[in-house]
Amino acid sequence: MNCYLIDSEENFNELRFPNVSDWQNWIGHRTSISDIWKPVELEYIYGVKSKKNKKFDISQYCKPLFTISEKALNISGEMLRRNGDILDILSPKGFYFFHCTNIVDALKENESNVIWLDKEQGWIASIDKFVLNKEKIKEQEIFRLPNANFRYTFFGEDFKNLVISNNLKGVCFDRYETIIID
């Protein structure tokens, strides 16, 4: 059993909220946002004239909202819908957000390397070594941790295989954090 945090591949343009404050409305401690979601317009980070490839299928740039193409939705939609919400994007056309609503309290905090912003308040700045409880995640395909401001979304082996076997572009599974399943 493996779990992955995804990152963006180099040489791909990504989409972002034109105003950071708009993006900040959708991050944080909410499990689901589908009940208050209003479709948004996004812009390319490097502009439309950039030579960076705009034909990505998955981007983590707006996490915890993952930008997915129509192709990625058609291929992985069933798995994504089991684990979260698919949210509409007004423009550019052909993209959606995936927002994971499957929250699993699987972090073994004392064995992980947690960098605290304020431990008394429970505010985590980052985690660079995750030790996850194997029993809590054994049948999880995609999940988020509650104790890290919901910003870490883990993807399982089945998702990784779907991405690779269908040649979905723009995402990689090689991040710097250590993930141990114990």
Buried (B, 14 or more C-beta within 10 A) or exposed (E): EEBBBBBBBEEBBBBBBEEEEBBEBBBEEBBEBEEEBEEBEBBBBEEEEEEBEBEBBBBBBBBBBBBBBEBBBEBBBEBBEEBBBBBEBEEEEEBBBBBBBBBBEBBBEEBBEBEEEEEEEEEBEEBEEBBBBEEBBEEBBBBBBBBBBBBBBBBBEEBBEBBEEBEBBBBBBEEEBEBEBE
